[in-house]
Amino acid sequence: MRSRTEFLPYALPSIDEQEEQAVLEVLRSGWLTTGQRTRQFEQEFAAYTGAPYAVAANSCTAAMHLVLAAWGIGAGDEVITTPLTFCATIEAIEYVGATPVLVDIDPQTANIDPARIESAITARTRVILPVHYGGLPCEMDAIMDIATRYNLKVLEDAAHASGAAYKGRKIGTIGHATAFSFYANKNMTTGEGGMITTPDAELADQCRILSLHGISRDAWKRYTAAGSWYYEVQALGFKYNMPDVLAAIGICQLRKLDAMNARRQHIAAQYHQAFREMGFLTPFPPELPDDRTHVWHLYTVLLNLDALRIGRDQFIEELKARNIGVSVHYIPIHYHPHYRAYGWRKGDFPHTEAYYERTLSLPLYPAMSDQDVADVIEAVHDVGTRFKR
Ligand SMILES: *Cc1c(COP(=O)(O)O)cnc(C)c1O
């Protein structure tokens, strides 16, 4: 086989002269931090999703923290989420002093299983925090129905789901609030950054105030001609505002988002077709629900370990030896030392644990060439046939 001579990174952003030019303009404008560009980015993101309000933050972690803090979630409150996520989801809950309650995934989608949520609800439950794993939207009708019946808030972790849709509705318009990530490897990026969308004007206001030291609205205007030196601190806030330098990148990325997601979908379809024929792994998800738009932040496969002489970890090493970057999403939350204090045990979330044992994530991003895609398929095929049982 023709082996790649150059390492194919697991992820790469799509940045070109448009972003370079936009950043240069901000750098030359004299206004670097939160200002006109950030407001413009918020307005364009709100218009794109169809959400009434959007508030920028400097990360998705910060965005989730802001929403929970603005809702007054705190000690004694419980927030229901998934164990198959990045630690940031759980950290946002911990920052406000609330208790994370984990509910196992649906093995067909790797998203939180709505059928298991109700039995996890207690008198202390305040919020459901679903994660749209890999860019495939959760079963939002079922989740919103539970939230309505138990009077709970829904905050969606849409770090993977910029541009995704559920039953024709864009992610960002369904829950009481949604948090997006613009981290360097996400579907659209500002390097670091995040966004809150919500239909709730008061929540948007409160998040905006808390994102900048709890200072009264539009504090950034005070250095402009229209501004005043006077400000009031209204609450204990945070330093979570997005600077204009990064918002300028976000505006460019948002305009390319649909095209970038379309390229992801095209590559995912090629992968799916190729991998369906290989008996030693199963492309994920095995069935694509046809009522949602998957934006393929992750492309994962599940190894059929019975058909292989090697395990997941060695499969990854073999792909790396063939110059293919690989990752794993995610080490289940309850496996991390920090979370031992919660008393979760191996065996508590069997679907998450079984998924973790078999999964690996392959490179999938718009900057990949057709040859890159073919190289990944060939390397996977080569490792699988070589180590077939
Ligand atoms: C990346 C990620 C986050 C955190 O996003 P940041 O913008 O880096 O704070 C949260 N949740 C999930 C599922 C993620 O993948």
The ligand as an SDF file (V2000), in Angstrom:
LIG
                    3D

 15 15  0  0  0  0  0  0  0  0999 V2000
  -14.9850   21.8840   23.5940 C   0  0  0  0  0  0  0  0  0  0  0  0
  -16.0900   21.4950   24.5050 C   0  0  0  0  0  0  0  0  0  0  0  0
  -16.5000   22.3070   25.5600 C   0  0  0  0  0  0  0  0  0  0  0  0
  -15.7260   23.5020   26.0070 C   0  0  0  0  0  0  0  0  0  0  0  0
  -15.6270   24.4800   25.0610 O   0  0  0  0  0  0  0  0  0  0  0  0
  -14.6290   25.6990   25.3630 P   0  0  0  0  0  0  0  0  0  0  0  0
  -15.0490   26.7260   24.3660 O   0  0  0  0  0  0  0  0  0  0  0  0
  -13.2330   25.1890   25.1300 O   0  0  0  0  0  0  0  0  0  0  0  0
  -14.8400   26.1260   26.7520 O   0  0  0  0  0  0  0  0  0  0  0  0
  -17.6240   21.9500   26.2760 C   0  0  0  0  0  0  0  0  0  0  0  0
  -18.3090   20.8300   26.0040 N   0  0  0  0  0  0  0  0  0  0  0  0
  -17.9290   19.9940   25.0160 C   0  0  0  0  0  0  0  0  0  0  0  0
  -18.7390   18.7820   24.7420 C   0  0  0  0  0  0  0  0  0  0  0  0
  -16.7900   20.2970   24.2390 C   0  0  0  0  0  0  0  0  0  0  0  0
  -16.3880   19.4510   23.2870 O   0  0  0  0  0  0  0  0  0  0  0  0
  1  2  1  0
  2  3  1  0
  2 14  2  0
  3  4  1  0
  3 10  2  0
  4  5  1  0
  5  6  1  0
  6  7  2  0
  6  8  1  0
  6  9  1  0
 10 11  1  0
 11 12  2  0
 12 13  1  0
 12 14  1  0
 14 15  1  0
M  END
$$$$
